[in-house]
Amino acid sequence: MTATGPLKGIRVIDVTTVVLGPFCAQTLGDMGADVIKIETPQGDSTREIGPSRTPNMGAYFANLNRNKRSVVLDLKKKAAHEALLRLTETADVFVHNMRIGAANRLGLDYETLSARNPKLIYAVASGFRKGSTLQEAPAYDDLIQGVSGLASLNAGADGAPRYFPSVVVDKLTGAQLASMIGMALVHRERTGQGQEVHLPMMETILSFLLPEHLWAGTLGEPEKGLGYPRMLTPHRRPYATKDGYISAIAHSDQQWAKLFEAMGKPELIKDPRFATLKARSANIDAVYATLTEGMKTRTTAEWLPILREADIPCGRTNSLLDLFSNDYLEETNYFEHHQHPTDGDVVMPAIPAHFSQSQPNIHRPWPALGEHTNEILTEAGYSAAEIEAITA
């Protein structure tokens, strides 16, 4: 299938592994870019994670590496290293998530690559700010969840910090890096200038967490309280109904009045604890405790039309398995079925964005290790004999 999307014609050299970088590069590939994934002879470590029908094609890798072509290069070999440099000369974007010192030792620093391709967008994500004392510190999602305060925000009932059950820092930073690359491409379109873009995981997740949780710290008075109380109350969770769970939230005074009425307690909207947004914020535990009890009076199916009639956002609380029979996702064809050349019928989540003039598409399933090595090196002008020497 031919690639479509707003980045069609843009070439990306993807020297990334695990989650953050591959998520970023896949996002660019989803938008139509020609993404060339450079792998070691052993391949990306995520190839080994999750169920698979063929070796080195695990589900974890599959969901981070569609819309890419795979090239195997052992960068410790001079010929393979030179091949990467030649490919970079043809690229618009070079992205990696190595430690900065490691990239420098491999001769893959911005100064070296931009000398060969001045218009190159050189994009890097690492744990901490370039030039800081922690520049070379190793970092993975769990670490940044801990040091950023995210794990503490997700503390269990016993108060112990817990990691979110998702590699949220990696994926958020990857999405942000893809966005920053797009902005750098706009700058290049206007000025002709390439540039280096660096994004640290630590500051990225803090920028995501702190809009609501900086709280009194916004006024330079963190000792007066940090964290948005509504987010931190243990009552903020899906509500048990007679037969399951429902997710619902009221915001305006009008919505709360309708919600209390639906629970058979219309007088609560006149209660000083619940009458205004400020009062509800100050008494958030009592607010949610009231809802916890009230929602138990009906089944989920009984509550949904009542809440929707009141224009209160609501929905059945789904398990992951429920998503595959969800009416809305079936309507929007979110789970796309594709034919993989080795794995047969496979399912991929749809690209969420829609463009009126340059709609992106899923045009390649995840690649086998080194599947496109010969193809891409041939495109770069190498002869069969030279390719044999590079890949031997």
N, C-alpha and C positions, 0 to 999 in steps of 0.2 A: 504494500500500500504506500502511496506517495504521502510524504509529510505535508501538513498544512499548518497554518498558524502564523501569528505576528512575527515570530523569529525565524521563519523560513529563509534560508540563505545565510544564516549565521552559523559559523562553525565553532564548536567548543571542544577543547582538549580537556578531558576529565581525568585528572590524576588523583582520584579520591578513593577512600575505602570506608567500610562500615556503614554509617547512617548519614551523618551530617552532609558530607560532600556529595555522596550519591543522590540524596534527596534533592539537593540543590540542582545538580546536573540533570536529574530526571525532570524536574520542573521546567528547565530550559528545553529539554527534548520534547516534552509535552507541548510546548509552545511552538514547535516546528524546527528548532535548531538541530543541526547535524552534530550529535554528541558522540565523540570518539573516546571510549573508556579505555584507558591504559591500565593493564593489569600485569602483575608479576606472573611468572610461570606457575606459581601456586594459586593465583587468583584471589579475588576479594574474599576475606574470611567469612563473610555472610553467605557465601555460596554453600556452606556446610550446615546452615541453620534452617530448621523447619522441614516439613514434609516435602518430598520430591519424587518424581518418577524416574529421573535420570541423575547420575552423580553430578555434583557441583552445580545443581540447579535448584537449591532450596527455596522455599516460599519466601523467606525473609529477603533474600537477594532479589527474587522475582519482583517484589513490590517496591523495590528501590532502583531498578535498573532497566525498565522498559524504555523504548524509544532511544536506544543507544546501540552503537557498534563496538565490539570488543576487539582490542589489539593486545597481544602479549608481547611485552618488551622487557628484557632483563637489563635494567638501566645501569647495572654494574659493568656491562660490556660496552666498549667504546662505540661499536657500530650501532647497537640498539639505542644508545644515548643520543648519538648523532641523528638517528632516524626520528626520535622524538623532537629534537630541535628543528628538523626540517618540517615536520608536521606543524609545529608551532608557528612557523613562518606563514603557513596557509590559514591560520586560525584568527578568529575575532576575540575569543575568550580562552584563557587558561585558568583552570580552577583546581586548587588542591587544599587538603586539610592536614597536611603534614606539619610537624613542628617546623618553625621557621629555620632553625639551625640545620635541620635535616635537609630541607629544600636547598639551602645554601651549599651544603656539602655535595649535593648531587648536581650542582651547577644549574639549578632550576629557580634561581632567585629572579626578582623583577628586573634588576639591572642587566643581567645576562640575556634574558628573553626579550626585553624591550629593545635591546641593541640590535637584535635580529628582526624585530617586528615592532616598530615604534607605535603603531596603532593598537597594539594588543591591550585588552582589558585583563589584568592579572588579578585574580580574586582568591583570597585566602581566608579561611576561618581557622581559628585555634582557640585554646581554652581561655587565654588571657591576652591583654593588650600588648601589641608589638611595642618593644622598647621598654617594657616594664620589667621588674625583677622576676616576675613569674613567666616571662615570655616562653621559656623552654620547658616549663612544667608540663608533665603529661596531664591530659584531661579527657574524661569521658562523661557521658550524660549523668551517671550516678554522682560523680564527684561534684559537678556543678549544681545539681539539684541540692546537694548538701550544703555547699559553701555559700550559695546564693540565698539561703533561707527557705527555698521552696519545700524541702522535705519537712521542715519544722511547721510550715503552714498546713501541711497535710498530716499533722500528727494524729495518731489514733486516740481512742478513748483513754488509754493509759498515759497520754502525753508524750509518748515516744515518737520521734520523727519517723516518717515513712516516705519512701520514694513513690512518686506517681507510677501507676502501672502502664507507663508509656515512656518512650525515649523523647520526652517533650522538649528538652533543651536542644538536642541534636536537630530535631525536625523543625523547630521554630527558627533556629539559627540558619538552617539550610534554606528555609523559605525566605528569610530576610536577606540572605546572601544572594539568592536568585533575584530578588527585587532590586538590590543594590547594583547587581550586574546590569539589569535592564536600564537603570538610571545612568550608569556609566556609559552604556551604549548610546543613550540619548545625547549625553555630553559630547561623545565622539562624533556623532552625526552633525552636531552644531559647530564643532571646533576642529575636528580632525585629530584630536588628541586622545591617545591611549592613556591609561593610568593604572595605578595599583589600588585595589580596594581590600581593606583588612577588616574583619569582623570578629570580635572576641565573644565567645559563648557567655562569659560571665556578665558582661554589660548588656548583652542582648536579652538574656532572661530577666535581668533586673529591670530593664526598660519595659518589659512585658508585665512584670509582677507589680511594680510600684505605683501605677496610676491610682489604684484604689487603696493600696496598703501603706503608702508613705504617710498618709493620715496627718497627724500633728507634726511629723517631720517636714511636711510641706512648709510649715511656718518656722522651721528651725528649732522646734521644740519636741524632739523625738521622745524625751522622757515623759511627755504627757500622753503618750500612747501611739502605737503603731498597729496597723491592721484594721481593715474595715469590719466592724462587728458583725454585719449581716453575713459576711462570708465565713466568719470563724465560729458562729454558733453551731453546736453539735446537732441542732434541730434542722439545719439547712440540708435537706436530703429529700429524696423522693418520699412521698407520703403513702403509708399503707392504707389501702382500701379494704373492703370486705373480702376481696378475692385476689388482690395483687398490689401493684404500686402505680402511682400516677405522679408525673412531674407537672407542676403548675406554679405560676408566679403571678401575683398581682402587684401593680406598681402605683397607679394613681389612686386618689381617694375614692373615685367612682368605682374602680375595679374592686377595691377592698370592701366597699359597701355591698356590692353585688355578691362578692364571695361570702361575706358574713351572712347575708340574706339566704344564700343557697344552703348554708349550713344550718339554717333555722335559728340564727342568732343575730338578727338585724340590728339589735341594740348595741352591739359591740362597736359599731362605727362611731358611736357617741362616747365610748369609753375614752377618757383622757389618754390612756396608754396607746390607743389605736387610731385616734381621730385624724392625725396629721402624719406626713412623711417623717418629720423630725421626731415626733413622739414614737412612731413605730421603730425608728432606728435606735432610739434610746432604750426601747423595751423589746428588742428583737427576739430574745429567748421566749418571752411570753407570747409574742405574735406567732412564732412558729409552733410553740407548744399547743396553742389553740387550734391551729390548722391540723396538727398531728392527730388530735382527738377528733376534730370535725370530719376529716376525710374518711374515717373509719365507718361512717354511717351509711355509705353507699358502695356499690361495686364500681370498678373502674369504668365499665360500659355505661353505668348510670350517670357517673360524674361528667364524662366527656361532653355530651350535648348541653348539659347545664352550664358548664364553664365556657364552652364555645359561644353559646348564646349571649353570655355576659362579656364576650370579647376578652376573656382571660386566657393568655397563652397556656396551653396544656397539651399533654399527650401521654400515652401509655409508656411506662418505663420499660424499655426493651433490654433484653440480653443481646450479646453479639449474634447468637443464632437467630434471634427474632428478626434481625435486619434482613435476612434472606427471604422473608415472607412479608416484609413491610409493604403496605399498599403504596405509600408515597414513593419508595425507592423502586418498586416495580413500575409505577407510572412513569418515572423519569429515566428508567433503564440504567440505573446507577451501576449495577453489576453487569459488565459487558463480557460476552462470551467470545473468545478468539481461538483460532487454531494455531498452536505452537508447533514448529517443525519436528520437535522431538517429544514434547509432552502432550500432544494432542489437544483436546478441549480444555481450555483454561479460562479462569475468570479474573478480570482486572477491574478495579474501581475506575469509574469514569473520571475524566478530567472535569473538575467542578466549574471552571470558568467558561463563559460563553461570550464570543465576540461576534458582533453583527457583520463584520467585513472579513475577518480572518480567523475563522473558527479552527481551533487546534483539533488534533485527532491522535488516537493511539495507532501508530503506523508500524511499530516494530514490537514484538514480544521481547522479553529479556534474552540476551545473547548467551550462547555457549562460550566457554572460555576460549578466547583467541579466534572466535568464529570469523572475524572480518580482517584478520591480520594481513593476509595476502592481498585482499581487495583494497585495503586502504594504503598499504605500501606501494602497490601498483599505481594507485591514483597519485601518489607522491612522486612518481617517476622512477621508482626502483625497478631494476630488471629482475627476472626470476632468479638469476644467480646471486644477485645482491641480497634479495629477500632470504634466500637460503642461508647466506652468511650471517644475516642479522638474527635469524630465528634459530640457528643451529644450537 
